Amino acid sequence: MTVQPSLFQSRGTAGAFRTQALVNTIGEVGSDRVMFSVDYPYESMQEAADWFDNCPISDNDLVKIGRTNAAYLFNIA
């Protein structure tokens, strides 16, 4: 059984803020198919947000992953 690319990030990095895993995922599936999330209350929202805000990815990708992709998916844009 193969794993769908949409499941890679949640299975691959849950509970760990791994920059290289995020960069690899963007490289593999594209920033249009990645969304930021936090496993609250098990993970700190502040720690996750601080990590994400400082990831070495473009500002455009930060906005897409942090907001725009979810707004599009849930039709709330």
Secondary structure, 3 states (H helix, E strand, C coil): CCCCHHHHHHHHHCCCCCHHHHHHHHHHHCHHHCCCCCCCCCCCHHHHHHHHHCCCCCHHHHHHHHHHHHHHHCCCC
